[in-house]
């Protein structure tokens, strides 16, 4: 049985389709921990993305990643 993650980010498999929220959706890279807030809108059937780097969430994600890995040594 896997231990539940305390991370606020949903783990998504590479290539997996997801249904994000329209506003304020946060996306984090599992390799480097960079976090973006992504807003979506549809105009005349076309989807537009507005990614914005979230420096505060990135710092928190990277601190959590460092703490998580250091406890396994």
N, CA, C and O atoms as a Tripos MOL2 file, in Angstrom:
@<TRIPOS>MOLECULE
protein
  292   291    73     0     0
PROTEIN
NO_CHARGES

@<TRIPOS>ATOM
      1 N           0.8490   -1.1920    0.0000 N.3       1 UNK1
      2 CA          0.0000    0.0000    0.0000 C.3       1 UNK1
      3 C           0.8860    1.2440    0.0000 C.2       1 UNK1
      4 O           1.7820    1.3630    0.8360 O.2       1 UNK1
      5 N           0.6520    2.1510   -0.9080 N.am      2 UNK2
      6 CA          1.4560    3.3630   -1.0160 C.3       2 UNK2
      7 C           1.0810    4.3540    0.0730 C.2       2 UNK2
      8 O          -0.0770    4.4430    0.4810 O.2       2 UNK2
      9 N           2.0660    5.0890    0.5300 N.am      3 UNK3
     10 CA          1.8180    6.1230    1.5230 C.3       3 UNK3
     11 C           1.2490    7.3520    0.8350 C.2       3 UNK3
     12 O           1.7670    7.7640   -0.2030 O.2       3 UNK3
     13 N           0.2000    7.9460    1.3840 N.am      4 UNK4
     14 CA         -0.3560    9.1270    0.7380 C.3       4 UNK4
     15 C           0.6420   10.2820    0.7680 C.2       4 UNK4
     16 O           1.3390   10.4820    1.7630 O.2       4 UNK4
     17 N           0.7050   11.0280   -0.3080 N.am      5 UNK5
     18 CA          1.6230   12.1500   -0.4200 C.3       5 UNK5
     19 C           1.0590   13.3620    0.3030 C.2       5 UNK5
     20 O          -0.1490   13.5990    0.2840 O.2       5 UNK5
     21 N           1.9400   14.1310    0.9410 N.am      6 UNK6
     22 CA          1.5110   15.3700    1.5880 C.3       6 UNK6
     23 C           1.6080   16.5410    0.6250 C.2       6 UNK6
     24 O           1.2870   17.6710    0.9940 O.2       6 UNK6
     25 N           2.0390   16.2960   -0.5850 N.am      7 UNK7
     26 CA          2.1930   17.3550   -1.5680 C.3       7 UNK7
     27 C           0.8310   17.8300   -2.0690 C.2       7 UNK7
     28 O          -0.0740   17.0200   -2.2730 O.2       7 UNK7
     29 N           0.6820   19.1420   -2.2690 N.am      8 UNK8
     30 CA         -0.5870   19.6560   -2.7880 C.3       8 UNK8
     31 C          -0.7480   19.4460   -4.2940 C.2       8 UNK8
     32 O          -1.7530   19.8630   -4.8700 O.2       8 UNK8
     33 N           0.2240   18.8090   -4.9340 N.am      9 UNK9
     34 CA          0.1920   18.6110   -6.3740 C.3       9 UNK9
     35 C          -0.1750   17.1750   -6.6970 C.2       9 UNK9
     36 O           0.3520   16.2430   -6.0890 O.2       9 UNK9
     37 N          -1.0810   16.9920   -7.6580 N.am     10 UNK10
     38 CA         -1.5050   15.6580   -8.0760 C.3      10 UNK10
     39 C          -0.4230   15.0470   -8.9630 C.2      10 UNK10
     40 O           0.0720   15.6970   -9.8850 O.2      10 UNK10
     41 N          -0.0610   13.8050   -8.6840 N.am     11 UNK11
     42 CA          0.9320   13.1050   -9.5020 C.3      11 UNK11
     43 C           0.2690   12.6730  -10.8080 C.2      11 UNK11
     44 O          -0.7590   11.9950  -10.7950 O.2      11 UNK11
     45 N           0.8580   13.0680  -11.9290 N.am     12 UNK12
     46 CA          0.3240   12.7400  -13.2430 C.3      12 UNK12
     47 C           1.3970   11.9780  -14.0080 C.2      12 UNK12
     48 O           2.5670   12.3620  -13.9930 O.2      12 UNK12
     49 N           1.0050   10.9140  -14.6660 N.am     13 UNK13
     50 CA          1.9550   10.1400  -15.4590 C.3      13 UNK13
     51 C           2.2800   10.8630  -16.7480 C.2      13 UNK13
     52 O           1.4510   11.6080  -17.2720 O.2      13 UNK13
     53 N           3.4790   10.6500  -17.2640 N.am     14 UNK14
     54 CA          3.9080   11.2830  -18.4990 C.3      14 UNK14
     55 C           2.9310   10.9280  -19.6200 C.2      14 UNK14
     56 O           2.6740    9.7510  -19.8730 O.2      14 UNK14
     57 N           2.3920   11.9380  -20.2830 N.am     15 UNK15
     58 CA          1.4530   11.7200  -21.3850 C.3      15 UNK15
     59 C           0.0060   11.5520  -20.9710 C.2      15 UNK15
     60 O          -0.8680   11.4080  -21.8260 O.2      15 UNK15
     61 N          -0.2630   11.5680  -19.6690 N.am     16 UNK16
     62 CA         -1.6330   11.3810  -19.1750 C.3      16 UNK16
     63 C          -2.4680   12.6470  -19.4180 C.2      16 UNK16
     64 O          -1.9880   13.7600  -19.1990 O.2      16 UNK16
     65 N          -3.7090   12.4750  -19.8690 N.am     17 UNK17
     66 CA         -4.6310   13.5980  -20.0560 C.3      17 UNK17
     67 C          -5.2390   13.9560  -18.7140 C.2      17 UNK17
     68 O          -5.5940   13.0730  -17.9340 O.2      17 UNK17
     69 N          -5.3610   15.2430  -18.4420 N.am     18 UNK18
     70 CA         -5.9760   15.7100  -17.2040 C.3      18 UNK18
     71 C          -6.9640   16.8220  -17.5330 C.2      18 UNK18
     72 O          -6.9060   17.4250  -18.6050 O.2      18 UNK18
     73 N          -7.8640   17.0820  -16.6030 N.am     19 UNK19
     74 CA         -8.8270   18.1700  -16.7660 C.3      19 UNK19
     75 C          -8.5100   19.2210  -15.7050 C.2      19 UNK19
     76 O          -8.9370   19.0940  -14.5570 O.2      19 UNK19
     77 N          -7.7600   20.2630  -16.0870 N.am     20 UNK20
     78 CA         -7.3990   21.2890  -15.1130 C.3      20 UNK20
     79 C          -8.5480   22.2530  -14.8480 C.2      20 UNK20
     80 O          -9.5100   22.3350  -15.6130 O.2      20 UNK20
     81 N          -8.4190   22.9830  -13.7400 N.am     21 UNK21
     82 CA         -9.3750   24.0560  -13.4650 C.3      21 UNK21
     83 C          -9.0920   25.1970  -14.4200 C.2      21 UNK21
     84 O          -7.9960   25.2890  -14.9740 O.2      21 UNK21
     85 N         -10.0620   26.0620  -14.6180 N.am     22 UNK22
     86 CA         -9.9010   27.1870  -15.5500 C.3      22 UNK22
     87 C          -8.9890   28.2750  -15.0040 C.2      22 UNK22
     88 O          -8.2590   28.8980  -15.7760 O.2      22 UNK22
     89 N          -9.0060   28.5210  -13.7120 N.am     23 UNK23
     90 CA         -8.1840   29.5910  -13.1260 C.3      23 UNK23
     91 C          -7.4110   29.0600  -11.9300 C.2      23 UNK23
     92 O          -7.9110   28.2490  -11.1500 O.2      23 UNK23
     93 N          -6.1870   29.5370  -11.8080 N.am     24 UNK24
     94 CA         -5.4000   29.2270  -10.6220 C.3      24 UNK24
     95 C          -4.9040   27.8020  -10.5210 C.2      24 UNK24
     96 O          -4.5790   27.3430   -9.4260 O.2      24 UNK24
     97 N          -4.8360   27.0990  -11.6160 N.am     25 UNK25
     98 CA         -4.3470   25.7180  -11.6280 C.3      25 UNK25
     99 C          -2.8430   25.7820  -11.4860 C.2      25 UNK25
    100 O          -2.1880   26.5100  -12.2320 O.2      25 UNK25
    101 N          -2.2660   25.0250  -10.5310 N.am     26 UNK26
    102 CA         -0.8220   25.0250  -10.3310 C.3      26 UNK26
    103 C          -0.2340   23.7470  -10.9030 C.2      26 UNK26
    104 O          -0.7290   22.6450  -10.6640 O.2      26 UNK26
    105 N           0.8350   23.9260  -11.6630 N.am     27 UNK27
    106 CA          1.5030   22.7990  -12.2940 C.3      27 UNK27
    107 C           2.9630   22.8350  -11.8480 C.2      27 UNK27
    108 O           3.6310   23.8600  -11.9840 O.2      27 UNK27
    109 N           3.4630   21.7010  -11.3090 N.am     28 UNK28
    110 CA          4.8480   21.6250  -10.8310 C.3      28 UNK28
    111 C           5.5950   20.5410  -11.5820 C.2      28 UNK28
    112 O           5.0560   19.4650  -11.8450 O.2      28 UNK28
    113 N           6.8430   20.8330  -11.9250 N.am     29 UNK29
    114 CA          7.7010   19.8510  -12.5790 C.3      29 UNK29
    115 C           8.2890   18.9310  -11.5110 C.2      29 UNK29
    116 O           8.8340   19.4040  -10.5140 O.2      29 UNK29
    117 N           8.1800   17.6410  -11.7150 N.am     30 UNK30
    118 CA          8.6890   16.7030  -10.7140 C.3      30 UNK30
    119 C          10.2180   16.6450  -10.7100 C.2      30 UNK30
    120 O          10.8040   16.2620   -9.6970 O.2      30 UNK30
    121 N          10.8720   17.0100  -11.7960 N.am     31 UNK31
    122 CA         12.3320   16.9520  -11.8540 C.3      31 UNK31
    123 C          12.9910   18.1590  -11.1840 C.2      31 UNK31
    124 O          13.8940   17.9960  -10.3630 O.2      31 UNK31
    125 N          12.5480   19.3560  -11.5260 N.am     32 UNK32
    126 CA         13.2250   20.5530  -11.0030 C.3      32 UNK32
    127 C          12.4000   21.2840   -9.9470 C.2      32 UNK32
    128 O          12.9380   22.1430   -9.2480 O.2      32 UNK32
    129 N          11.1150   20.9710   -9.8100 N.am     33 UNK33
    130 CA         10.2760   21.5980   -8.8030 C.3      33 UNK33
    131 C           9.7310   22.9650   -9.1810 C.2      33 UNK33
    132 O           9.1300   23.6330   -8.3410 O.2      33 UNK33
    133 N           9.9230   23.4010  -10.4250 N.am     34 UNK34
    134 CA          9.4210   24.6970  -10.8590 C.3      34 UNK34
    135 C           7.8870   24.6510  -10.9250 C.2      34 UNK34
    136 O           7.3100   23.7270  -11.4970 O.2      34 UNK34
    137 N           7.2450   25.6510  -10.3400 N.am     35 UNK35
    138 CA          5.7840   25.6940  -10.2760 C.3      35 UNK35
    139 C           5.2690   26.8740  -11.0920 C.2      35 UNK35
    140 O           5.7920   27.9830  -10.9890 O.2      35 UNK35
    141 N           4.2430   26.6280  -11.9010 N.am     36 UNK36
    142 CA          3.5560   27.6760  -12.6580 C.3      36 UNK36
    143 C           2.0840   27.6620  -12.2660 C.2      36 UNK36
    144 O           1.5000   26.6010  -12.0440 O.2      36 UNK36
    145 N           1.4950   28.8430  -12.1830 N.am     37 UNK37
    146 CA          0.0480   28.9640  -12.0810 C.3      37 UNK37
    147 C          -0.4390   29.1510  -13.5080 C.2      37 UNK37
    148 O           0.0460   30.0210  -14.2320 O.2      37 UNK37
    149 N          -1.4040   28.3250  -13.9070 N.am     38 UNK38
    150 CA         -1.8750   28.3350  -15.2880 C.3      38 UNK38
    151 C          -3.3510   28.6940  -15.3080 C.2      38 UNK38
    152 O          -4.1630   28.0690  -14.6250 O.2      38 UNK38
    153 N          -3.6920   29.7020  -16.0940 N.am     39 UNK39
    154 CA         -5.0860   30.0510  -16.3290 C.3      39 UNK39
    155 C          -5.4380   29.6150  -17.7470 C.2      39 UNK39
    156 O          -4.6120   29.6990  -18.6560 O.2      39 UNK39
    157 N          -6.6660   29.1500  -17.9260 N.am     40 UNK40
    158 CA         -7.1460   28.6880  -19.2280 C.3      40 UNK40
    159 C          -8.3830   29.4760  -19.6270 C.2      40 UNK40
    160 O          -9.1870   29.8680  -18.7810 O.2      40 UNK40
    161 N          -8.5250   29.7030  -20.9260 N.am     41 UNK41
    162 CA         -9.7840   30.2570  -21.4260 C.3      41 UNK41
    163 C          -9.9950   29.7370  -22.8430 C.2      41 UNK41
    164 O          -9.0460   29.4170  -23.5600 O.2      41 UNK41
    165 N         -11.2530   29.6620  -23.2200 N.am     42 UNK42
    166 CA        -11.6190   29.1980  -24.5540 C.3      42 UNK42
    167 C         -12.3200   30.3560  -25.2530 C.2      42 UNK42
    168 O         -13.3090   30.8950  -24.7570 O.2      42 UNK42
    169 N         -11.7850   30.7280  -26.4170 N.am     43 UNK43
    170 CA        -12.3900   31.7900  -27.2260 C.3      43 UNK43
    171 C         -12.6110   31.2150  -28.6150 C.2      43 UNK43
    172 O         -11.6690   30.7900  -29.2840 O.2      43 UNK43
    173 N         -13.8630   31.2070  -29.0380 N.am     44 UNK44
    174 CA        -14.2470   30.6900  -30.3510 C.3      44 UNK44
    175 C         -13.6670   29.2920  -30.6060 C.2      44 UNK44
    176 O         -13.1490   29.0050  -31.6850 O.2      44 UNK44
    177 N         -13.7680   28.4400  -29.5930 N.am     45 UNK45
    178 CA        -13.3400   27.0470  -29.7340 C.3      45 UNK45
    179 C         -11.8390   26.8090  -29.6060 C.2      45 UNK45
    180 O         -11.3910   25.6700  -29.7370 O.2      45 UNK45
    181 N         -11.0590   27.8410  -29.3560 N.am     46 UNK46
    182 CA         -9.6060   27.6910  -29.1920 C.3      46 UNK46
    183 C          -9.2390   27.8570  -27.7180 C.2      46 UNK46
    184 O          -9.7610   28.7330  -27.0280 O.2      46 UNK46
    185 N          -8.3430   27.0080  -27.2560 N.am     47 UNK47
    186 CA         -7.9130   27.0420  -25.8610 C.3      47 UNK47
    187 C          -6.6510   27.8950  -25.7440 C.2      47 UNK47
    188 O          -5.6920   27.7150  -26.4940 O.2      47 UNK47
    189 N          -6.6700   28.8190  -24.7970 N.am     48 UNK48
    190 CA         -5.5180   29.6740  -24.5260 C.3      48 UNK48
    191 C          -5.0150   29.3840  -23.1190 C.2      48 UNK48
    192 O          -5.8110   29.2470  -22.1900 O.2      48 UNK48
    193 N          -3.6820   29.2900  -22.9550 N.am     49 UNK49
    194 CA         -3.0500   29.0790  -21.6640 C.3      49 UNK49
    195 C          -2.3010   30.3450  -21.2760 C.2      49 UNK49
    196 O          -1.6980   31.0030  -22.1240 O.2      49 UNK49
    197 N          -2.3420   30.6810  -20.0040 N.am     50 UNK50
    198 CA         -1.5840   31.8080  -19.4870 C.3      50 UNK50
    199 C          -0.7430   31.3050  -18.3120 C.2      50 UNK50
    200 O          -1.1900   31.3750  -17.1670 O.2      50 UNK50
    201 N           0.4740   30.7970  -18.5750 N.am     51 UNK51
    202 CA          1.3240   30.3260  -17.4770 C.3      51 UNK51
    203 C           2.0900   31.4900  -16.8510 C.2      51 UNK51
    204 O           2.5920   32.3650  -17.5560 O.2      51 UNK51
    205 N           2.1750   31.4890  -15.5250 N.am     52 UNK52
    206 CA          2.9330   32.4840  -14.7840 C.3      52 UNK52
    207 C           3.7590   31.7470  -13.7350 C.2      52 UNK52
    208 O           3.2220   30.9600  -12.9560 O.2      52 UNK52
    209 N           5.0680   32.0040  -13.7160 N.am     53 UNK53
    210 CA          5.9180   31.3340  -12.7340 C.3      53 UNK53
    211 C           5.5300   31.7910  -11.3350 C.2      53 UNK53
    212 O           5.3580   32.9850  -11.0900 O.2      53 UNK53
    213 N           5.3920   30.8340  -10.4190 N.am     54 UNK54
    214 CA          5.0420   31.1120   -9.0290 C.3      54 UNK54
    215 C           6.2960   30.8660   -8.1850 C.2      54 UNK54
    216 O           6.5580   29.7420   -7.7570 O.2      54 UNK54
    217 N           7.0660   31.9350   -7.9520 N.am     55 UNK55
    218 CA          8.3350   31.7960   -7.2430 C.3      55 UNK55
    219 C           8.1700   31.2850   -5.8110 C.2      55 UNK55
    220 O           8.9880   30.4960   -5.3360 O.2      55 UNK55
    221 N           7.1330   31.7240   -5.1340 N.am     56 UNK56
    222 CA          6.9140   31.2980   -3.7460 C.3      56 UNK56
    223 C           6.5920   29.8060   -3.6680 C.2      56 UNK56
    224 O           7.1520   29.0900   -2.8380 O.2      56 UNK56
    225 N           5.6860   29.3390   -4.5350 N.am     57 UNK57
    226 CA          5.3340   27.9140   -4.5510 C.3      57 UNK57
    227 C           6.5200   27.0640   -5.0060 C.2      57 UNK57
    228 O           6.6970   25.9430   -4.5270 O.2      57 UNK57
    229 N           7.3370   27.5890   -5.9280 N.am     58 UNK58
    230 CA          8.5310   26.8700   -6.3770 C.3      58 UNK58
    231 C           9.4850   26.6730   -5.2100 C.2      58 UNK58
    232 O           9.9950   25.5710   -5.0070 O.2      58 UNK58
    233 N           9.7320   27.7290   -4.4410 N.am     59 UNK59
    234 CA         10.6340   27.6240   -3.2910 C.3      59 UNK59
    235 C          10.1110   26.6100   -2.2800 C.2      59 UNK59
    236 O          10.8780   25.8130   -1.7410 O.2      59 UNK59
    237 N           8.7970   26.6420   -2.0210 N.am     60 UNK60
    238 CA          8.2070   25.6920   -1.0660 C.3      60 UNK60
    239 C           8.3110   24.2600   -1.5830 C.2      60 UNK60
    240 O           8.6320   23.3510   -0.8170 O.2      60 UNK60
    241 N           8.0480   24.0500   -2.8560 N.am     61 UNK61
    242 CA          8.1300   22.7110   -3.4590 C.3      61 UNK61
    243 C           9.5540   22.1810   -3.3750 C.2      61 UNK61
    244 O           9.7640   21.0180   -3.0310 O.2      61 UNK61
    245 N          10.5320   23.0230   -3.6860 N.am     62 UNK62
    246 CA         11.9290   22.5910   -3.6490 C.3      62 UNK62
    247 C          12.3870   22.3150   -2.2190 C.2      62 UNK62
    248 O          13.1550   21.3790   -1.9970 O.2      62 UNK62
    249 N          11.9350   23.1070   -1.2450 N.am     63 UNK63
    250 CA         12.2670   22.8280    0.1640 C.3      63 UNK63
    251 C          11.6840   21.4920    0.5930 C.2      63 UNK63
    252 O          12.3540   20.6950    1.2500 O.2      63 UNK63
    253 N          10.4180   21.2480    0.2140 N.am     64 UNK64
    254 CA          9.7540   19.9860    0.5540 C.3      64 UNK64
    255 C          10.4990   18.8110   -0.0790 C.2      64 UNK64
    256 O          10.6770   17.7770    0.5650 O.2      64 UNK64
    257 N          10.9370   18.9560   -1.3350 N.am     65 UNK65
    258 CA         11.6480   17.8940   -2.0410 C.3      65 UNK65
    259 C          12.9800   17.5960   -1.3530 C.2      65 UNK65
    260 O          13.3400   16.4320   -1.1830 O.2      65 UNK65
    261 N          13.7120   18.6380   -0.9570 N.am     66 UNK66
    262 CA         14.9860   18.4430   -0.2620 C.3      66 UNK66
    263 C          14.7760   17.7580    1.0770 C.2      66 UNK66
    264 O          15.5210   16.8410    1.4220 O.2      66 UNK66
    265 N          13.7790   18.1840    1.8360 N.am     67 UNK67
    266 CA         13.4890   17.5930    3.1420 C.3      67 UNK67
    267 C          13.0640   16.1440    2.9890 C.2      67 UNK67
    268 O          13.4700   15.2910    3.7780 O.2      67 UNK67
    269 N          12.2430   15.8550    1.9720 N.am     68 UNK68
    270 CA         11.7500   14.5000    1.7320 C.3      68 UNK68
    271 C          12.8930   13.5500    1.3980 C.2      68 UNK68
    272 O          12.9410   12.4370    1.9220 O.2      68 UNK68
    273 N          13.8260   13.9780    0.5230 N.am     69 UNK69
    274 CA         14.9410   13.1180    0.1410 C.3      69 UNK69
    275 C          15.9740   12.9660    1.2370 C.2      69 UNK69
    276 O          16.6000   11.9110    1.3430 O.2      69 UNK69
    277 N          16.1750   13.9930    2.0580 N.am     70 UNK70
    278 CA         17.1980   13.9140    3.0980 C.3      70 UNK70
    279 C          16.7880   12.9620    4.2220 C.2      70 UNK70
    280 O          17.6530   12.4300    4.9170 O.2      70 UNK70
    281 N          15.4810   12.7370    4.4130 N.am     71 UNK71
    282 CA         15.0310   11.8390    5.4730 C.3      71 UNK71
    283 C          15.2100   10.3580    5.1040 C.2      71 UNK71
    284 O          15.1010    9.4970    5.9770 O.2      71 UNK71
    285 N          15.4810   10.0480    3.8330 N.am     72 UNK72
    286 CA         15.6320    8.6600    3.3950 C.3      72 UNK72
    287 C          17.0680    8.1790    3.4460 C.2      72 UNK72
    288 O          17.3360    7.0360    3.0770 O.2      72 UNK72
    289 N          18.0070    9.0160    3.8930 N.am     73 UNK73
    290 CA         19.4180    8.6360    3.9120 C.3      73 UNK73
    291 C          19.7850    7.8930    5.1370 C.2      73 UNK73
    292 O          20.9410    7.5030    5.3000 O.2      73 UNK73
@<TRIPOS>BOND
     1     1     2 1
     2     2     3 1
     3     3     4 2
     4     3     5 am
     5     5     6 1
     6     6     7 1
     7     7     8 2
     8     7     9 am
     9     9    10 1
    10    10    11 1
    11    11    12 2
    12    11    13 am
    13    13    14 1
    14    14    15 1
    15    15    16 2
    16    15    17 am
    17    17    18 1
    18    18    19 1
    19    19    20 2
    20    19    21 am
    21    21    22 1
    22    22    23 1
    23    23    24 2
    24    23    25 am
    25    25    26 1
    26    26    27 1
    27    27    28 2
    28    27    29 am
    29    29    30 1
    30    30    31 1
    31    31    32 2
    32    31    33 am
    33    33    34 1
    34    34    35 1
    35    35    36 2
    36    35    37 am
    37    37    38 1
    38    38    39 1
    39    39    40 2
    40    39    41 am
    41    41    42 1
    42    42    43 1
    43    43    44 2
    44    43    45 am
    45    45    46 1
    46    46    47 1
    47    47    48 2
    48    47    49 am
    49    49    50 1
    50    50    51 1
    51    51    52 2
    52    51    53 am
    53    53    54 1
    54    54    55 1
    55    55    56 2
    56    55    57 am
    57    57    58 1
    58    58    59 1
    59    59    60 2
    60    59    61 am
    61    61    62 1
    62    62    63 1
    63    63    64 2
    64    63    65 am
    65    65    66 1
    66    66    67 1
    67    67    68 2
    68    67    69 am
    69    69    70 1
    70    70    71 1
    71    71    72 2
    72    71    73 am
    73    73    74 1
    74    74    75 1
    75    75    76 2
    76    75    77 am
    77    77    78 1
    78    78    79 1
    79    79    80 2
    80    79    81 am
    81    81    82 1
    82    82    83 1
    83    83    84 2
    84    83    85 am
    85    85    86 1
    86    86    87 1
    87    87    88 2
    88    87    89 am
    89    89    90 1
    90    90    91 1
    91    91    92 2
    92    91    93 am
    93    93    94 1
    94    94    95 1
    95    95    96 2
    96    95    97 am
    97    97    98 1
    98    98    99 1
    99    99   100 2
   100    99   101 am
   101   101   102 1
   102   102   103 1
   103   103   104 2
   104   103   105 am
   105   105   106 1
   106   106   107 1
   107   107   108 2
   108   107   109 am
   109   109   110 1
   110   110   111 1
   111   111   112 2
   112   111   113 am
   113   113   114 1
   114   114   115 1
   115   115   116 2
   116   115   117 am
   117   117   118 1
   118   118   119 1
   119   119   120 2
   120   119   121 am
   121   121   122 1
   122   122   123 1
   123   123   124 2
   124   123   125 am
   125   125   126 1
   126   126   127 1
   127   127   128 2
   128   127   129 am
   129   129   130 1
   130   130   131 1
   131   131   132 2
   132   131   133 am
   133   133   134 1
   134   134   135 1
   135   135   136 2
   136   135   137 am
   137   137   138 1
   138   138   139 1
   139   139   140 2
   140   139   141 am
   141   141   142 1
   142   142   143 1
   143   143   144 2
   144   143   145 am
   145   145   146 1
   146   146   147 1
   147   147   148 2
   148   147   149 am
   149   149   150 1
   150   150   151 1
   151   151   152 2
   152   151   153 am
   153   153   154 1
   154   154   155 1
   155   155   156 2
   156   155   157 am
   157   157   158 1
   158   158   159 1
   159   159   160 2
   160   159   161 am
   161   161   162 1
   162   162   163 1
   163   163   164 2
   164   163   165 am
   165   165   166 1
   166   166   167 1
   167   167   168 2
   168   167   169 am
   169   169   170 1
   170   170   171 1
   171   171   172 2
   172   171   173 am
   173   173   174 1
   174   174   175 1
   175   175   176 2
   176   175   177 am
   177   177   178 1
   178   178   179 1
   179   179   180 2
   180   179   181 am
   181   181   182 1
   182   182   183 1
   183   183   184 2
   184   183   185 am
   185   185   186 1
   186   186   187 1
   187   187   188 2
   188   187   189 am
   189   189   190 1
   190   190   191 1
   191   191   192 2
   192   191   193 am
   193   193   194 1
   194   194   195 1
   195   195   196 2
   196   195   197 am
   197   197   198 1
   198   198   199 1
   199   199   200 2
   200   199   201 am
   201   201   202 1
   202   202   203 1
   203   203   204 2
   204   203   205 am
   205   205   206 1
   206   206   207 1
   207   207   208 2
   208   207   209 am
   209   209   210 1
   210   210   211 1
   211   211   212 2
   212   211   213 am
   213   213   214 1
   214   214   215 1
   215   215   216 2
   216   215   217 am
   217   217   218 1
   218   218   219 1
   219   219   220 2
   220   219   221 am
   221   221   222 1
   222   222   223 1
   223   223   224 2
   224   223   225 am
   225   225   226 1
   226   226   227 1
   227   227   228 2
   228   227   229 am
   229   229   230 1
   230   230   231 1
   231   231   232 2
   232   231   233 am
   233   233   234 1
   234   234   235 1
   235   235   236 2
   236   235   237 am
   237   237   238 1
   238   238   239 1
   239   239   240 2
   240   239   241 am
   241   241   242 1
   242   242   243 1
   243   243   244 2
   244   243   245 am
   245   245   246 1
   246   246   247 1
   247   247   248 2
   248   247   249 am
   249   249   250 1
   250   250   251 1
   251   251   252 2
   252   251   253 am
   253   253   254 1
   254   254   255 1
   255   255   256 2
   256   255   257 am
   257   257   258 1
   258   258   259 1
   259   259   260 2
   260   259   261 am
   261   261   262 1
   262   262   263 1
   263   263   264 2
   264   263   265 am
   265   265   266 1
   266   266   267 1
   267   267   268 2
   268   267   269 am
   269   269   270 1
   270   270   271 1
   271   271   272 2
   272   271   273 am
   273   273   274 1
   274   274   275 1
   275   275   276 2
   276   275   277 am
   277   277   278 1
   278   278   279 1
   279   279   280 2
   280   279   281 am
   281   281   282 1
   282   282   283 1
   283   283   284 2
   284   283   285 am
   285   285   286 1
   286   286   287 1
   287   287   288 2
   288   287   289 am
   289   289   290 1
   290   290   291 1
   291   291   292 2
@<TRIPOS>SUBSTRUCTURE
     1 UNK1         2 RESIDUE 1 A UNK
     2 UNK2         6 RESIDUE 1 A UNK
     3 UNK3        10 RESIDUE 1 A UNK
     4 UNK4        14 RESIDUE 1 A UNK
     5 UNK5        18 RESIDUE 1 A UNK
     6 UNK6        22 RESIDUE 1 A UNK
     7 UNK7        26 RESIDUE 1 A UNK
     8 UNK8        30 RESIDUE 1 A UNK
     9 UNK9        34 RESIDUE 1 A UNK
    10 UNK10       38 RESIDUE 1 A UNK
    11 UNK11       42 RESIDUE 1 A UNK
    12 UNK12       46 RESIDUE 1 A UNK
    13 UNK13       50 RESIDUE 1 A UNK
    14 UNK14       54 RESIDUE 1 A UNK
    15 UNK15       58 RESIDUE 1 A UNK
    16 UNK16       62 RESIDUE 1 A UNK
    17 UNK17       66 RESIDUE 1 A UNK
    18 UNK18       70 RESIDUE 1 A UNK
    19 UNK19       74 RESIDUE 1 A UNK
    20 UNK20       78 RESIDUE 1 A UNK
    21 UNK21       82 RESIDUE 1 A UNK
    22 UNK22       86 RESIDUE 1 A UNK
    23 UNK23       90 RESIDUE 1 A UNK
    24 UNK24       94 RESIDUE 1 A UNK
    25 UNK25       98 RESIDUE 1 A UNK
    26 UNK26      102 RESIDUE 1 A UNK
    27 UNK27      106 RESIDUE 1 A UNK
    28 UNK28      110 RESIDUE 1 A UNK
    29 UNK29      114 RESIDUE 1 A UNK
    30 UNK30      118 RESIDUE 1 A UNK
    31 UNK31      122 RESIDUE 1 A UNK
    32 UNK32      126 RESIDUE 1 A UNK
    33 UNK33      130 RESIDUE 1 A UNK
    34 UNK34      134 RESIDUE 1 A UNK
    35 UNK35      138 RESIDUE 1 A UNK
    36 UNK36      142 RESIDUE 1 A UNK
    37 UNK37      146 RESIDUE 1 A UNK
    38 UNK38      150 RESIDUE 1 A UNK
    39 UNK39      154 RESIDUE 1 A UNK
    40 UNK40      158 RESIDUE 1 A UNK
    41 UNK41      162 RESIDUE 1 A UNK
    42 UNK42      166 RESIDUE 1 A UNK
    43 UNK43      170 RESIDUE 1 A UNK
    44 UNK44      174 RESIDUE 1 A UNK
    45 UNK45      178 RESIDUE 1 A UNK
    46 UNK46      182 RESIDUE 1 A UNK
    47 UNK47      186 RESIDUE 1 A UNK
    48 UNK48      190 RESIDUE 1 A UNK
    49 UNK49      194 RESIDUE 1 A UNK
    50 UNK50      198 RESIDUE 1 A UNK
    51 UNK51      202 RESIDUE 1 A UNK
    52 UNK52      206 RESIDUE 1 A UNK
    53 UNK53      210 RESIDUE 1 A UNK
    54 UNK54      214 RESIDUE 1 A UNK
    55 UNK55      218 RESIDUE 1 A UNK
    56 UNK56      222 RESIDUE 1 A UNK
    57 UNK57      226 RESIDUE 1 A UNK
    58 UNK58      230 RESIDUE 1 A UNK
    59 UNK59      234 RESIDUE 1 A UNK
    60 UNK60      238 RESIDUE 1 A UNK
    61 UNK61      242 RESIDUE 1 A UNK
    62 UNK62      246 RESIDUE 1 A UNK
    63 UNK63      250 RESIDUE 1 A UNK
    64 UNK64      254 RESIDUE 1 A UNK
    65 UNK65      258 RESIDUE 1 A UNK
    66 UNK66      262 RESIDUE 1 A UNK
    67 UNK67      266 RESIDUE 1 A UNK
    68 UNK68      270 RESIDUE 1 A UNK
    69 UNK69      274 RESIDUE 1 A UNK
    70 UNK70      278 RESIDUE 1 A UNK
    71 UNK71      282 RESIDUE 1 A UNK
    72 UNK72      286 RESIDUE 1 A UNK
    73 UNK73      290 RESIDUE 1 A UNK
